[in-house]
Every structure is written in C-alpha cells, then in structure tokens.
Amino acid sequence: MDDAKEGDRDGTETAPLPFRASVEALRAARLRPEIEIDPTRPPQRLAPYAYALEAAVVEADEDLADGRLVLLHDPAGHDAWQGTFRLVTLVRAELEPEMVADPLLPEVCWSWLTGALEARGLSYGEPSGTVTRASSHYFGGLSERPAASQIEIRASWTPREGLGGVPDTAAHLASWCDLLCQIAGLPPTGPGADASVVTLPQRRGPQSR
C-alpha cells in the first residue's frame, strides 16, 4: 500500500500513540495483488479518532467487489465495544440474480467474515452486523438494463489490543481483504487458507473501471 498523501494524515500526527501506531500498520500493509486500496475521508462523529480505507478487487480492469474499512479509537474506552478500538466495514459485490434466492446465503457470507479473522488467528470481540440481499429491476427509459442483484455485508468488531494497547491492525486488514476477495469469487490464499471453502462465483458483467 502506498503511503497516504499528506492531507490524509491530518488528525493523526497529534493522536495518541496507540492510534498512530495502528494507522501506520495499516499504511504499511502488503496485500494481495488483486486488491487496490486507498485512504479515504473517515467519519467524523463516531469516535474521537478515525481512519478509513476503501478498496476494490480488480481483475482485468474490472471491479469484482468493493468495500470500506474504518478504524475507530476512543482512548477512554467504549462500553459497547468492550475496548478502545473498533473496526467497521462495508463490503459489497454483484450477484447472479438466481443466487439471491438461496436461503443460506446470508449465513454463509457472515461466516466468511468470522472465518477470515479466525483463519489468521486473530482475537476479537463484540462482532455485530447485517447481510443484505437486494435486487433491482428497471422500467421505462431504463428497461433495457438487465436485472441486477447485490450482496452487502455491514459489520463491526473489536480487535483485541496487544503490546502498548495496539491491536494488530495489519492482520485485521489482511483478513478483511480475504473476505473481500472471497465475496468477489476468488480462491482463498494465505495463512489458514482452505481450498475447499466455497466462494461466490464471479458475477455476470462486473463493472468496468
């Protein structure tokens, strides 16, 4: 991952050391070649300190899936988090319309999130989230467009803190990218990868870049 531009560093240089160390680990992470990732503007009101990344899974100049990962930090701690850090994510990908009807799809997608964290031996707590299936049908002037379906995962969890109160954010980022690739239909790689794990097949007509 390339270093963030100077403007992306605003608000981190004077932040507490655990947050600065966590952000630097995110910036220095080395990820799968299919992942294109960049810093983006974080939310302003969820925590005293926040850092955000957006990413896409790209093959042959086509986006297969995309998402956003936000690192939140409250030095005073947060009762709902049961810690001082929180990771919040949105992941989404196009589906073949017939896949939306699979009743097990939400449970499978949620298991990919927890499985990606556990595959890298990460300790975490207080996971929560939703898996949403949506279909769009077009009419009138848009009637020539084919029906489109999408899966969306919104989730958050508390990364357990290590030495100096710093969580292993680089490993959590790598696990999140594993999830992003899995929902994009790519085979798993890396520590704990299981080639038998089911992934979503690559969708019809991914968006061109």
CORLINZI-V963018 format. One record per pair of residues at least 24 apart in sequence whose C-alpha atoms are under 7 Angstrom apart, sorted by the first residue. I is the first residue (numbers start at 1). J is the second residue. D is the distance in Angstrom with one decimal. If there is no record, write none. Layout:
BEGIN
I;J;D
I;J;D
END
This chain:
BEGIN
1;27;6.1
1;28;6.1
1;29;6.1
1;30;6.1
1;37;6.9
2;27;7.0
3;27;6.0
4;39;6.4
8;39;7.0
18;164;6.8
18;165;6.1
18;166;5.1
19;73;6.6
21;166;7.0
22;166;6.3
22;167;6.7
22;169;5.8
25;169;6.3
25;170;5.4
26;169;6.1
26;170;5.1
26;173;7.0
29;170;5.6
31;174;6.5
34;58;5.3
34;59;6.4
42;70;6.8
47;72;5.8
47;73;6.0
47;74;5.8
48;73;6.5
48;74;5.7
49;73;5.1
49;74;6.6
57;181;6.4
57;184;6.9
61;208;6.4
61;209;5.8
62;206;6.1
62;207;5.8
62;208;4.6
62;209;5.6
63;206;6.0
63;207;5.5
63;208;6.4
63;209;6.6
64;93;6.5
64;184;5.2
64;206;5.7
65;92;5.8
65;93;4.5
65;180;6.6
65;184;5.2
66;91;5.9
66;92;5.7
66;93;6.6
66;180;7.0
67;91;4.2
67;92;6.2
81;126;6.4
81;158;6.0
83;158;6.7
85;158;6.1
85;159;6.6
86;156;6.9
86;157;5.9
86;158;4.6
86;159;6.5
87;156;5.4
87;157;5.5
87;158;6.2
88;155;5.8
88;156;4.2
88;157;6.8
89;154;5.7
89;155;5.3
89;156;6.1
90;153;5.6
90;154;4.6
90;155;6.7
91;152;5.7
91;153;5.1
91;154;6.6
91;180;6.6
92;150;6.9
92;151;5.6
92;152;4.3
92;153;6.3
93;150;5.7
93;151;5.6
93;152;6.8
93;183;6.7
93;184;6.4
94;149;5.8
94;150;4.4
94;151;6.4
94;203;6.0
95;149;5.2
95;150;5.2
95;151;6.7
95;203;5.3
96;149;6.4
96;203;5.7
96;204;6.4
97;148;6.5
97;149;5.4
100;133;6.3
106;131;5.5
112;179;6.2
113;179;5.9
116;175;5.1
116;178;6.3
116;179;6.2
117;172;6.9
117;175;5.5
119;191;6.7
119;192;4.9
119;193;7.0
120;175;7.0
120;191;6.0
120;192;6.4
123;159;6.5
123;160;5.6
124;157;6.6
124;158;5.4
124;159;4.6
124;160;5.2
125;157;6.0
125;158;5.0
125;159;6.7
126;157;5.5
126;158;6.0
127;156;5.7
127;157;4.3
127;158;7.0
128;155;5.6
128;156;5.6
128;157;6.5
129;154;5.3
129;155;3.9
129;156;6.2
130;154;5.3
130;155;6.4
END
